[in-house]
């Protein structure tokens, strides 16, 4: 069933354990163009204000534990930098820490989307 008037950042919907979850496209959100979906694409799930939201990413290699003491301040002068709150260095790689509240919070009417989806998809 088609869903009308989704925010431009929402790639689509997924169902997980009976819950309809909006999935954002990080390519649109960070670079203004959609990500190519392929075998490496993943959906990362976040809980934001009590609701699940997915983020489509081009790849996710691992889930790692990070101590707060490892996170260093992140300073970069780009539009996207407002969504990152820190950086961690592991095995000579820099891992940016995303603030999901800022990143996903910019999607217009995201908090109202689950209720609207349930109504439209019923």
Backbone as XML, in Angstrom:
<?xml version="1.0"?>
<chain id="A" units="angstrom">
  <residue number="1" name="UNK">
    <atom name="N" x="0.848" y="-1.176" z="0.000"/>
    <atom name="CA" x="0.000" y="0.000" z="0.000"/>
    <atom name="C" x="0.892" y="1.238" z="0.000"/>
  </residue>
  <residue number="2" name="UNK">
    <atom name="N" x="0.518" y="2.193" z="-0.833"/>
    <atom name="CA" x="1.302" y="3.417" z="-0.943"/>
    <atom name="C" x="1.007" y="4.343" z="0.235"/>
  </residue>
  <residue number="3" name="UNK">
    <atom name="N" x="2.046" y="5.018" z="0.687"/>
    <atom name="CA" x="1.899" y="5.972" z="1.782"/>
    <atom name="C" x="2.167" y="7.357" z="1.216"/>
  </residue>
  <residue number="4" name="UNK">
    <atom name="N" x="1.258" y="8.282" z="1.471"/>
    <atom name="CA" x="1.382" y="9.617" z="0.892"/>
    <atom name="C" x="2.162" y="10.564" z="1.797"/>
  </residue>
  <residue number="5" name="UNK">
    <atom name="N" x="2.752" y="11.531" z="1.162"/>
    <atom name="CA" x="3.384" y="12.665" z="1.846"/>
    <atom name="C" x="4.422" y="12.293" z="2.900"/>
  </residue>
  <residue number="6" name="UNK">
    <atom name="N" x="5.306" y="11.355" z="2.576"/>
    <atom name="CA" x="6.410" y="11.057" z="3.482"/>
    <atom name="C" x="7.449" y="12.166" z="3.369"/>
  </residue>
  <residue number="7" name="UNK">
    <atom name="N" x="8.105" y="12.511" z="4.459"/>
    <atom name="CA" x="9.189" y="13.495" z="4.368"/>
    <atom name="C" x="10.256" y="13.006" z="3.385"/>
  </residue>
  <residue number="8" name="UNK">
    <atom name="N" x="10.951" y="13.925" z="2.724"/>
    <atom name="CA" x="11.918" y="13.556" z="1.694"/>
    <atom name="C" x="13.062" y="12.700" z="2.244"/>
  </residue>
  <residue number="9" name="UNK">
    <atom name="N" x="13.331" y="12.803" z="3.538"/>
    <atom name="CA" x="14.417" y="12.027" z="4.145"/>
    <atom name="C" x="14.035" y="10.567" z="4.405"/>
  </residue>
  <residue number="10" name="UNK">
    <atom name="N" x="12.752" y="10.244" z="4.298"/>
    <atom name="CA" x="12.292" y="8.881" z="4.575"/>
    <atom name="C" x="12.343" y="8.056" z="3.290"/>
  </residue>
  <residue number="11" name="UNK">
    <atom name="N" x="13.172" y="7.017" z="3.317"/>
    <atom name="CA" x="13.352" y="6.130" z="2.166"/>
    <atom name="C" x="12.158" y="5.201" z="2.009"/>
  </residue>
  <residue number="12" name="UNK">
    <atom name="N" x="11.618" y="4.760" z="3.144"/>
    <atom name="CA" x="10.497" y="3.840" z="3.106"/>
    <atom name="C" x="10.167" y="3.343" z="4.495"/>
  </residue>
  <residue number="13" name="UNK">
    <atom name="N" x="9.495" y="2.217" z="4.544"/>
    <atom name="CA" x="9.032" y="1.651" z="5.804"/>
    <atom name="C" x="9.506" y="0.215" z="5.906"/>
  </residue>
  <residue number="14" name="UNK">
    <atom name="N" x="9.707" y="-0.228" z="7.140"/>
    <atom name="CA" x="9.994" y="-1.645" z="7.363"/>
    <atom name="C" x="9.137" y="-2.118" z="8.518"/>
  </residue>
  <residue number="15" name="UNK">
    <atom name="N" x="8.890" y="-3.409" z="8.538"/>
    <atom name="CA" x="8.127" y="-3.999" z="9.623"/>
    <atom name="C" x="9.067" y="-4.874" z="10.432"/>
  </residue>
  <residue number="16" name="UNK">
    <atom name="N" x="9.072" y="-4.672" z="11.740"/>
    <atom name="CA" x="9.907" y="-5.454" z="12.628"/>
    <atom name="C" x="9.077" y="-5.831" z="13.848"/>
  </residue>
  <residue number="17" name="UNK">
    <atom name="N" x="8.877" y="-7.118" z="14.024"/>
    <atom name="CA" x="8.084" y="-7.627" z="15.150"/>
    <atom name="C" x="6.713" y="-6.947" z="15.233"/>
  </residue>
  <residue number="18" name="UNK">
    <atom name="N" x="6.095" y="-6.770" z="14.074"/>
    <atom name="CA" x="4.766" y="-6.184" z="14.019"/>
    <atom name="C" x="4.710" y="-4.675" z="14.124"/>
  </residue>
  <residue number="19" name="UNK">
    <atom name="N" x="5.861" y="-4.028" z="14.250"/>
    <atom name="CA" x="5.911" y="-2.569" z="14.357"/>
    <atom name="C" x="6.351" y="-1.972" z="13.022"/>
  </residue>
  <residue number="20" name="UNK">
    <atom name="N" x="5.632" y="-0.960" z="12.557"/>
    <atom name="CA" x="5.998" y="-0.260" z="11.330"/>
    <atom name="C" x="7.018" y="0.813" z="11.688"/>
  </residue>
  <residue number="21" name="UNK">
    <atom name="N" x="8.180" y="0.749" z="11.031"/>
    <atom name="CA" x="9.289" y="1.645" z="11.364"/>
    <atom name="C" x="9.677" y="2.458" z="10.134"/>
  </residue>
  <residue number="22" name="UNK">
    <atom name="N" x="9.649" y="3.789" z="10.245"/>
    <atom name="CA" x="10.139" y="4.600" z="9.130"/>
    <atom name="C" x="11.656" y="4.462" z="9.016"/>
  </residue>
  <residue number="23" name="UNK">
    <atom name="N" x="12.153" y="4.429" z="7.777"/>
    <atom name="CA" x="13.581" y="4.294" z="7.531"/>
    <atom name="C" x="14.064" y="5.530" z="6.782"/>
  </residue>
  <residue number="24" name="UNK">
    <atom name="N" x="14.998" y="6.246" z="7.406"/>
    <atom name="CA" x="15.554" y="7.442" z="6.781"/>
    <atom name="C" x="16.717" y="7.064" z="5.877"/>
  </residue>
  <residue number="25" name="UNK">
    <atom name="N" x="17.005" y="7.906" z="4.919"/>
    <atom name="CA" x="18.113" y="7.705" z="3.986"/>
    <atom name="C" x="19.234" y="8.658" z="4.377"/>
  </residue>
  <residue number="26" name="UNK">
    <atom name="N" x="20.321" y="8.127" z="4.924"/>
    <atom name="CA" x="21.413" y="8.996" z="5.383"/>
    <atom name="C" x="22.071" y="9.735" z="4.225"/>
  </residue>
  <residue number="27" name="UNK">
    <atom name="N" x="22.002" y="9.189" z="3.024"/>
    <atom name="CA" x="22.545" y="9.889" z="1.863"/>
    <atom name="C" x="21.808" y="11.196" z="1.607"/>
  </residue>
  <residue number="28" name="UNK">
    <atom name="N" x="20.484" y="11.147" z="1.671"/>
    <atom name="CA" x="19.669" y="12.356" z="1.491"/>
    <atom name="C" x="19.947" y="13.341" z="2.622"/>
  </residue>
  <residue number="29" name="UNK">
    <atom name="N" x="20.042" y="12.820" z="3.842"/>
    <atom name="CA" x="20.202" y="13.688" z="5.006"/>
    <atom name="C" x="21.577" y="14.358" z="5.054"/>
  </residue>
  <residue number="30" name="UNK">
    <atom name="N" x="22.615" y="13.657" z="4.645"/>
    <atom name="CA" x="23.967" y="14.216" z="4.727"/>
    <atom name="C" x="24.446" y="14.871" z="3.437"/>
  </residue>
  <residue number="31" name="UNK">
    <atom name="N" x="24.020" y="14.323" z="2.280"/>
    <atom name="CA" x="24.578" y="14.784" z="1.013"/>
    <atom name="C" x="23.540" y="15.245" z="-0.005"/>
  </residue>
  <residue number="32" name="UNK">
    <atom name="N" x="22.266" y="15.133" z="0.345"/>
    <atom name="CA" x="21.224" y="15.582" z="-0.566"/>
    <atom name="C" x="20.897" y="14.623" z="-1.695"/>
  </residue>
  <residue number="33" name="UNK">
    <atom name="N" x="21.466" y="13.409" z="-1.681"/>
    <atom name="CA" x="21.131" y="12.432" z="-2.714"/>
    <atom name="C" x="20.999" y="11.046" z="-2.081"/>
  </residue>
  <residue number="34" name="UNK">
    <atom name="N" x="20.063" y="10.238" z="-2.592"/>
    <atom name="CA" x="19.804" y="8.927" z="-1.994"/>
    <atom name="C" x="20.995" y="7.984" z="-2.105"/>
  </residue>
  <residue number="35" name="UNK">
    <atom name="N" x="21.099" y="7.094" z="-1.133"/>
    <atom name="CA" x="22.115" y="6.043" z="-1.189"/>
    <atom name="C" x="21.699" y="4.983" z="-2.206"/>
  </residue>
  <residue number="36" name="UNK">
    <atom name="N" x="22.691" y="4.353" z="-2.829"/>
    <atom name="CA" x="22.417" y="3.182" z="-3.649"/>
    <atom name="C" x="22.230" y="1.999" z="-2.694"/>
  </residue>
  <residue number="37" name="UNK">
    <atom name="N" x="21.176" y="1.249" z="-2.889"/>
    <atom name="CA" x="20.913" y="0.094" z="-2.035"/>
    <atom name="C" x="21.510" y="-1.137" z="-2.710"/>
  </residue>
  <residue number="38" name="UNK">
    <atom name="N" x="22.348" y="-1.878" z="-1.947"/>
    <atom name="CA" x="22.962" y="-3.089" z="-2.466"/>
    <atom name="C" x="23.146" y="-4.090" z="-1.326"/>
  </residue>
  <residue number="39" name="UNK">
    <atom name="N" x="23.936" y="-5.125" z="-1.552"/>
    <atom name="CA" x="24.112" y="-6.182" z="-0.545"/>
    <atom name="C" x="24.768" y="-5.677" z="0.738"/>
  </residue>
  <residue number="40" name="UNK">
    <atom name="N" x="25.581" y="-4.633" z="0.647"/>
    <atom name="CA" x="26.261" y="-4.105" z="1.831"/>
    <atom name="C" x="25.380" y="-3.153" z="2.647"/>
  </residue>
  <residue number="41" name="UNK">
    <atom name="N" x="24.300" y="-2.672" z="2.076"/>
    <atom name="CA" x="23.432" y="-1.718" z="2.763"/>
    <atom name="C" x="22.861" y="-2.330" z="4.033"/>
  </residue>
  <residue number="42" name="UNK">
    <atom name="N" x="22.751" y="-1.508" z="5.050"/>
    <atom name="CA" x="22.209" y="-1.949" z="6.334"/>
    <atom name="C" x="21.234" y="-0.894" z="6.846"/>
  </residue>
  <residue number="43" name="UNK">
    <atom name="N" x="20.383" y="-1.309" z="7.772"/>
    <atom name="CA" x="19.506" y="-0.377" z="8.473"/>
    <atom name="C" x="19.891" y="-0.423" z="9.945"/>
  </residue>
  <residue number="44" name="UNK">
    <atom name="N" x="20.302" y="0.724" z="10.475"/>
    <atom name="CA" x="20.613" y="0.847" z="11.891"/>
    <atom name="C" x="19.359" y="1.350" z="12.585"/>
  </residue>
  <residue number="45" name="UNK">
    <atom name="N" x="19.016" y="0.748" z="13.717"/>
    <atom name="CA" x="17.810" y="1.135" z="14.440"/>
    <atom name="C" x="18.154" y="1.997" z="15.642"/>
  </residue>
  <residue number="46" name="UNK">
    <atom name="N" x="17.380" y="3.049" z="15.825"/>
    <atom name="CA" x="17.526" y="3.953" z="16.960"/>
    <atom name="C" x="16.171" y="4.123" z="17.609"/>
  </residue>
  <residue number="47" name="UNK">
    <atom name="N" x="16.181" y="4.329" z="18.921"/>
    <atom name="CA" x="14.954" y="4.702" z="19.610"/>
    <atom name="C" x="15.029" y="6.202" z="19.848"/>
  </residue>
  <residue number="48" name="UNK">
    <atom name="N" x="14.038" y="6.902" z="19.358"/>
    <atom name="CA" x="14.004" y="8.352" z="19.454"/>
    <atom name="C" x="12.666" y="8.766" z="20.038"/>
  </residue>
  <residue number="49" name="UNK">
    <atom name="N" x="12.694" y="9.323" z="21.229"/>
    <atom name="CA" x="11.463" y="9.742" z="21.903"/>
    <atom name="C" x="10.439" y="8.609" z="21.976"/>
  </residue>
  <residue number="50" name="UNK">
    <atom name="N" x="10.911" y="7.418" z="22.287"/>
    <atom name="CA" x="10.017" y="6.286" z="22.478"/>
    <atom name="C" x="9.588" y="5.565" z="21.215"/>
  </residue>
  <residue number="51" name="UNK">
    <atom name="N" x="10.082" y="5.977" z="20.053"/>
    <atom name="CA" x="9.705" y="5.290" z="18.825"/>
    <atom name="C" x="10.960" y="4.812" z="18.091"/>
  </residue>
  <residue number="52" name="UNK">
    <atom name="N" x="10.823" y="3.707" z="17.382"/>
    <atom name="CA" x="11.928" y="3.164" z="16.609"/>
    <atom name="C" x="11.993" y="3.869" z="15.260"/>
  </residue>
  <residue number="53" name="UNK">
    <atom name="N" x="13.220" y="4.190" z="14.853"/>
    <atom name="CA" x="13.467" y="4.803" z="13.557"/>
    <atom name="C" x="14.682" y="4.106" z="12.960"/>
  </residue>
  <residue number="54" name="UNK">
    <atom name="N" x="14.612" y="3.774" z="11.681"/>
    <atom name="CA" x="15.738" y="3.155" z="10.998"/>
    <atom name="C" x="16.515" y="4.172" z="10.196"/>
  </residue>
  <residue number="55" name="UNK">
    <atom name="N" x="17.810" y="3.929" z="10.058"/>
    <atom name="CA" x="18.679" y="4.752" z="9.215"/>
    <atom name="C" x="19.359" y="3.843" z="8.213"/>
  </residue>
  <residue number="56" name="UNK">
    <atom name="N" x="19.087" y="4.060" z="6.937"/>
    <atom name="CA" x="19.754" y="3.310" z="5.888"/>
    <atom name="C" x="21.178" y="3.828" z="5.757"/>
  </residue>
  <residue number="57" name="UNK">
    <atom name="N" x="22.145" y="2.929" z="5.817"/>
    <atom name="CA" x="23.562" y="3.278" z="5.648"/>
    <atom name="C" x="24.150" y="2.385" z="4.561"/>
  </residue>
  <residue number="58" name="UNK">
    <atom name="N" x="25.243" y="2.838" z="3.951"/>
    <atom name="CA" x="25.843" y="2.083" z="2.856"/>
    <atom name="C" x="26.508" y="0.803" z="3.346"/>
  </residue>
  <residue number="59" name="UNK">
    <atom name="N" x="26.966" y="0.778" z="4.612"/>
    <atom name="CA" x="27.595" y="-0.423" z="5.158"/>
    <atom name="C" x="27.749" y="-0.253" z="6.664"/>
  </residue>
  <residue number="60" name="UNK">
    <atom name="N" x="27.781" y="-1.338" z="7.358"/>
    <atom name="CA" x="28.078" y="-1.360" z="8.791"/>
    <atom name="C" x="28.894" y="-2.618" z="9.024"/>
  </residue>
  <residue number="61" name="UNK">
    <atom name="N" x="30.083" y="-2.432" z="9.521"/>
    <atom name="CA" x="31.009" y="-3.554" z="9.639"/>
    <atom name="C" x="30.919" y="-4.275" z="10.976"/>
  </residue>
  <residue number="62" name="UNK">
    <atom name="N" x="30.643" y="-3.541" z="12.042"/>
    <atom name="CA" x="30.772" y="-4.142" z="13.355"/>
    <atom name="C" x="29.964" y="-3.357" z="14.380"/>
  </residue>
  <residue number="63" name="UNK">
    <atom name="N" x="29.642" y="-4.011" z="15.455"/>
    <atom name="CA" x="29.080" y="-3.344" z="16.626"/>
    <atom name="C" x="30.174" y="-3.363" z="17.673"/>
  </residue>
  <residue number="64" name="UNK">
    <atom name="N" x="30.517" y="-2.189" z="18.192"/>
    <atom name="CA" x="31.612" y="-2.126" z="19.161"/>
    <atom name="C" x="31.168" y="-1.381" z="20.410"/>
  </residue>
  <residue number="65" name="UNK">
    <atom name="N" x="31.769" y="-1.735" z="21.523"/>
    <atom name="CA" x="31.533" y="-1.020" z="22.775"/>
    <atom name="C" x="32.534" y="0.121" z="22.870"/>
  </residue>
  <residue number="66" name="UNK">
    <atom name="N" x="32.051" y="1.274" z="23.273"/>
    <atom name="CA" x="32.902" y="2.454" z="23.404"/>
    <atom name="C" x="32.686" y="3.047" z="24.782"/>
  </residue>
  <residue number="67" name="UNK">
    <atom name="N" x="33.760" y="3.290" z="25.473"/>
    <atom name="CA" x="33.712" y="3.968" z="26.763"/>
    <atom name="C" x="33.616" y="5.477" z="26.521"/>
  </residue>
  <residue number="68" name="UNK">
    <atom name="N" x="32.861" y="6.170" z="27.366"/>
    <atom name="CA" x="32.746" y="7.623" z="27.226"/>
    <atom name="C" x="34.101" y="8.311" z="27.232"/>
  </residue>
  <residue number="69" name="UNK">
    <atom name="N" x="35.038" y="7.771" z="27.994"/>
    <atom name="CA" x="36.369" y="8.384" z="28.088"/>
    <atom name="C" x="37.136" y="8.306" z="26.763"/>
  </residue>
  <residue number="70" name="UNK">
    <atom name="N" x="36.720" y="7.420" z="25.842"/>
    <atom name="CA" x="37.390" y="7.290" z="24.546"/>
    <atom name="C" x="36.947" y="8.358" z="23.546"/>
  </residue>
  <residue number="71" name="UNK">
    <atom name="N" x="35.799" y="8.955" z="23.791"/>
    <atom name="CA" x="35.232" y="9.905" z="22.831"/>
    <atom name="C" x="35.907" y="11.262" z="22.992"/>
  </residue>
  <residue number="72" name="UNK">
    <atom name="N" x="36.480" y="11.723" z="21.882"/>
    <atom name="CA" x="37.151" y="13.021" z="21.848"/>
    <atom name="C" x="36.256" y="14.012" z="21.110"/>
  </residue>
  <residue number="73" name="UNK">
    <atom name="N" x="36.390" y="15.299" z="21.410"/>
    <atom name="CA" x="35.572" y="16.291" z="20.707"/>
    <atom name="C" x="35.794" y="16.231" z="19.196"/>
  </residue>
  <residue number="74" name="UNK">
    <atom name="N" x="34.745" y="16.516" z="18.464"/>
    <atom name="CA" x="34.796" y="16.496" z="17.004"/>
    <atom name="C" x="34.618" y="17.922" z="16.500"/>
  </residue>
  <residue number="75" name="UNK">
    <atom name="N" x="35.586" y="18.386" z="15.739"/>
    <atom name="CA" x="35.520" y="19.749" z="15.180"/>
    <atom name="C" x="35.762" y="19.677" z="13.680"/>
  </residue>
  <residue number="76" name="UNK">
    <atom name="N" x="34.753" y="20.061" z="12.936"/>
    <atom name="CA" x="34.872" y="20.108" z="11.484"/>
    <atom name="C" x="33.849" y="21.117" z="11.002"/>
  </residue>
  <residue number="77" name="UNK">
    <atom name="N" x="34.218" y="21.911" z="10.060"/>
    <atom name="CA" x="33.340" y="22.978" z="9.609"/>
    <atom name="C" x="32.583" y="22.558" z="8.346"/>
  </residue>
  <residue number="78" name="UNK">
    <atom name="N" x="31.623" y="21.645" z="8.526"/>
    <atom name="CA" x="30.753" y="21.244" z="7.417"/>
    <atom name="C" x="29.318" y="21.230" z="7.922"/>
  </residue>
  <residue number="79" name="UNK">
    <atom name="N" x="28.393" y="21.220" z="6.987"/>
    <atom name="CA" x="26.976" y="21.184" z="7.349"/>
    <atom name="C" x="26.665" y="19.937" z="8.178"/>
  </residue>
  <residue number="80" name="UNK">
    <atom name="N" x="27.241" y="18.806" z="7.791"/>
    <atom name="CA" x="26.958" y="17.538" z="8.462"/>
    <atom name="C" x="27.549" y="17.465" z="9.863"/>
  </residue>
  <residue number="81" name="UNK">
    <atom name="N" x="28.554" y="18.283" z="10.171"/>
    <atom name="CA" x="29.237" y="18.162" z="11.462"/>
    <atom name="C" x="28.326" y="18.444" z="12.652"/>
  </residue>
  <residue number="82" name="UNK">
    <atom name="N" x="27.226" y="19.128" z="12.446"/>
    <atom name="CA" x="26.313" y="19.406" z="13.557"/>
    <atom name="C" x="25.676" y="18.131" z="14.113"/>
  </residue>
  <residue number="83" name="UNK">
    <atom name="N" x="25.700" y="17.033" z="13.347"/>
    <atom name="CA" x="25.092" y="15.784" z="13.773"/>
    <atom name="C" x="26.046" y="14.877" z="14.540"/>
  </residue>
  <residue number="84" name="UNK">
    <atom name="N" x="27.317" y="15.238" z="14.583"/>
    <atom name="CA" x="28.320" y="14.419" z="15.248"/>
    <atom name="C" x="28.749" y="15.080" z="16.542"/>
  </residue>
  <residue number="85" name="UNK">
    <atom name="N" x="28.901" y="14.268" z="17.604"/>
    <atom name="CA" x="29.287" y="14.861" z="18.883"/>
    <atom name="C" x="30.682" y="14.453" z="19.319"/>
  </residue>
  <residue number="86" name="UNK">
    <atom name="N" x="31.294" y="13.528" z="18.614"/>
    <atom name="CA" x="32.630" y="13.120" z="19.003"/>
    <atom name="C" x="33.229" y="12.155" z="18.019"/>
  </residue>
  <residue number="87" name="UNK">
    <atom name="N" x="34.491" y="11.801" z="18.289"/>
    <atom name="CA" x="35.208" y="10.881" z="17.429"/>
    <atom name="C" x="36.029" y="9.939" z="18.308"/>
  </residue>
  <residue number="88" name="UNK">
    <atom name="N" x="36.129" y="8.695" z="17.867"/>
    <atom name="CA" x="36.913" y="7.682" z="18.568"/>
    <atom name="C" x="37.926" y="7.129" z="17.571"/>
  </residue>
  <residue number="89" name="UNK">
    <atom name="N" x="39.155" y="6.935" z="18.041"/>
    <atom name="CA" x="40.161" y="6.308" z="17.185"/>
    <atom name="C" x="40.345" y="4.865" z="17.619"/>
  </residue>
  <residue number="90" name="UNK">
    <atom name="N" x="40.172" y="3.952" z="16.655"/>
    <atom name="CA" x="40.351" y="2.526" z="16.897"/>
    <atom name="C" x="41.111" y="1.927" z="15.728"/>
  </residue>
  <residue number="91" name="UNK">
    <atom name="N" x="42.170" y="1.209" z="16.030"/>
    <atom name="CA" x="42.952" y="0.511" z="15.003"/>
    <atom name="C" x="43.260" y="1.427" z="13.815"/>
  </residue>
  <residue number="92" name="UNK">
    <atom name="N" x="43.724" y="2.640" z="14.133"/>
    <atom name="CA" x="44.089" y="3.645" z="13.126"/>
    <atom name="C" x="42.922" y="4.078" z="12.245"/>
  </residue>
  <residue number="93" name="UNK">
    <atom name="N" x="41.701" y="3.937" z="12.748"/>
    <atom name="CA" x="40.509" y="4.394" z="12.037"/>
    <atom name="C" x="39.782" y="5.392" z="12.921"/>
  </residue>
  <residue number="94" name="UNK">
    <atom name="N" x="39.196" y="6.398" z="12.295"/>
    <atom name="CA" x="38.413" y="7.389" z="13.001"/>
    <atom name="C" x="36.936" y="7.006" z="12.890"/>
  </residue>
  <residue number="95" name="UNK">
    <atom name="N" x="36.263" y="6.920" z="14.024"/>
    <atom name="CA" x="34.850" y="6.556" z="14.076"/>
    <atom name="C" x="34.088" y="7.760" z="14.609"/>
  </residue>
  <residue number="96" name="UNK">
    <atom name="N" x="33.223" y="8.330" z="13.763"/>
    <atom name="CA" x="32.428" y="9.479" z="14.172"/>
    <atom name="C" x="31.232" y="9.025" z="14.984"/>
  </residue>
  <residue number="97" name="UNK">
    <atom name="N" x="30.942" y="9.746" z="16.036"/>
    <atom name="CA" x="29.810" y="9.451" z="16.905"/>
    <atom name="C" x="28.633" y="10.338" z="16.500"/>
  </residue>
  <residue number="98" name="UNK">
    <atom name="N" x="27.555" y="9.717" z="16.058"/>
    <atom name="CA" x="26.363" y="10.431" z="15.607"/>
    <atom name="C" x="25.456" y="10.702" z="16.798"/>
  </residue>
  <residue number="99" name="UNK">
    <atom name="N" x="24.885" y="11.880" z="16.841"/>
    <atom name="CA" x="23.863" y="12.203" z="17.828"/>
    <atom name="C" x="22.509" y="11.948" z="17.169"/>
  </residue>
  <residue number="100" name="UNK">
    <atom name="N" x="21.867" y="10.799" z="17.449"/>
    <atom name="CA" x="20.623" y="10.473" z="16.751"/>
    <atom name="C" x="19.507" y="11.478" z="17.005"/>
  </residue>
  <residue number="101" name="UNK">
    <atom name="N" x="19.503" y="12.113" z="18.165"/>
    <atom name="CA" x="18.457" y="13.112" z="18.433"/>
    <atom name="C" x="18.576" y="14.296" z="17.484"/>
  </residue>
  <residue number="102" name="UNK">
    <atom name="N" x="19.779" y="14.769" z="17.225"/>
    <atom name="CA" x="19.963" y="15.882" z="16.283"/>
    <atom name="C" x="19.773" y="15.418" z="14.847"/>
  </residue>
  <residue number="103" name="UNK">
    <atom name="N" x="20.346" y="14.250" z="14.531"/>
    <atom name="CA" x="20.321" y="13.751" z="13.159"/>
    <atom name="C" x="18.896" y="13.429" z="12.712"/>
  </residue>
  <residue number="104" name="UNK">
    <atom name="N" x="18.212" y="12.601" z="13.478"/>
    <atom name="CA" x="16.864" y="12.194" z="13.106"/>
    <atom name="C" x="15.824" y="13.238" z="13.491"/>
  </residue>
  <residue number="105" name="UNK">
    <atom name="N" x="16.141" y="14.044" z="14.492"/>
    <atom name="CA" x="15.212" y="15.065" z="14.949"/>
    <atom name="C" x="14.924" y="16.142" z="13.927"/>
  </residue>
  <residue number="106" name="UNK">
    <atom name="N" x="15.745" y="16.233" z="12.907"/>
    <atom name="CA" x="15.510" y="17.271" z="11.888"/>
    <atom name="C" x="14.465" y="16.865" z="10.859"/>
  </residue>
  <residue number="107" name="UNK">
    <atom name="N" x="14.035" y="15.598" z="10.882"/>
    <atom name="CA" x="13.015" y="15.148" z="9.929"/>
    <atom name="C" x="11.669" y="15.717" z="10.364"/>
  </residue>
  <residue number="108" name="UNK">
    <atom name="N" x="11.062" y="16.443" z="9.473"/>
    <atom name="CA" x="9.806" y="17.135" z="9.774"/>
    <atom name="C" x="8.706" y="16.162" z="10.164"/>
  </residue>
  <residue number="109" name="UNK">
    <atom name="N" x="8.062" y="16.430" z="11.282"/>
    <atom name="CA" x="6.921" y="15.652" z="11.776"/>
    <atom name="C" x="7.240" y="14.180" z="12.013"/>
  </residue>
  <residue number="110" name="UNK">
    <atom name="N" x="8.496" y="13.849" z="12.299"/>
    <atom name="CA" x="8.876" y="12.460" z="12.534"/>
    <atom name="C" x="8.115" y="11.868" z="13.713"/>
  </residue>
  <residue number="111" name="UNK">
    <atom name="N" x="7.890" y="12.671" z="14.744"/>
    <atom name="CA" x="7.198" y="12.168" z="15.927"/>
    <atom name="C" x="5.748" y="11.791" z="15.641"/>
  </residue>
  <residue number="112" name="UNK">
    <atom name="N" x="5.150" y="12.387" z="14.615"/>
    <atom name="CA" x="3.758" y="12.099" z="14.260"/>
    <atom name="C" x="3.642" y="10.997" z="13.208"/>
  </residue>
  <residue number="113" name="UNK">
    <atom name="N" x="4.761" y="10.621" z="12.605"/>
    <atom name="CA" x="4.747" y="9.675" z="11.499"/>
    <atom name="C" x="4.223" y="8.283" z="11.879"/>
  </residue>
  <residue number="114" name="UNK">
    <atom name="N" x="4.646" y="7.659" z="12.987"/>
    <atom name="CA" x="4.140" y="6.313" z="13.295"/>
    <atom name="C" x="2.615" y="6.253" z="13.418"/>
  </residue>
  <residue number="115" name="UNK">
    <atom name="N" x="2.014" y="7.217" z="14.078"/>
    <atom name="CA" x="0.549" y="7.217" z="14.227"/>
    <atom name="C" x="-0.122" y="7.382" z="12.872"/>
  </residue>
  <residue number="116" name="UNK">
    <atom name="N" x="0.425" y="8.263" z="12.045"/>
    <atom name="CA" x="-0.146" y="8.481" z="10.706"/>
    <atom name="C" x="0.003" y="7.219" z="9.846"/>
  </residue>
  <residue number="117" name="UNK">
    <atom name="N" x="1.151" y="6.539" z="9.963"/>
    <atom name="CA" x="1.369" y="5.324" z="9.199"/>
    <atom name="C" x="0.393" y="4.229" z="9.599"/>
  </residue>
  <residue number="118" name="UNK">
    <atom name="N" x="0.200" y="4.062" z="10.905"/>
    <atom name="CA" x="-0.751" y="3.048" z="11.372"/>
    <atom name="C" x="-2.137" y="3.309" z="10.820"/>
  </residue>
  <residue number="119" name="UNK">
    <atom name="N" x="-2.521" y="4.565" z="10.784"/>
    <atom name="CA" x="-3.842" y="4.948" z="10.283"/>
    <atom name="C" x="-3.939" y="4.674" z="8.784"/>
  </residue>
  <residue number="120" name="UNK">
    <atom name="N" x="-2.926" y="5.085" z="8.018"/>
    <atom name="CA" x="-2.962" y="4.915" z="6.563"/>
    <atom name="C" x="-2.859" y="3.451" z="6.145"/>
  </residue>
  <residue number="121" name="UNK">
    <atom name="N" x="-2.069" y="2.668" z="6.906"/>
    <atom name="CA" x="-1.844" y="1.278" z="6.529"/>
    <atom name="C" x="-2.919" y="0.329" z="7.049"/>
  </residue>
  <residue number="122" name="UNK">
    <atom name="N" x="-3.843" y="0.845" z="7.869"/>
    <atom name="CA" x="-4.909" y="-0.003" z="8.442"/>
    <atom name="C" x="-5.944" y="-0.387" z="7.402"/>
  </residue>
</chain>
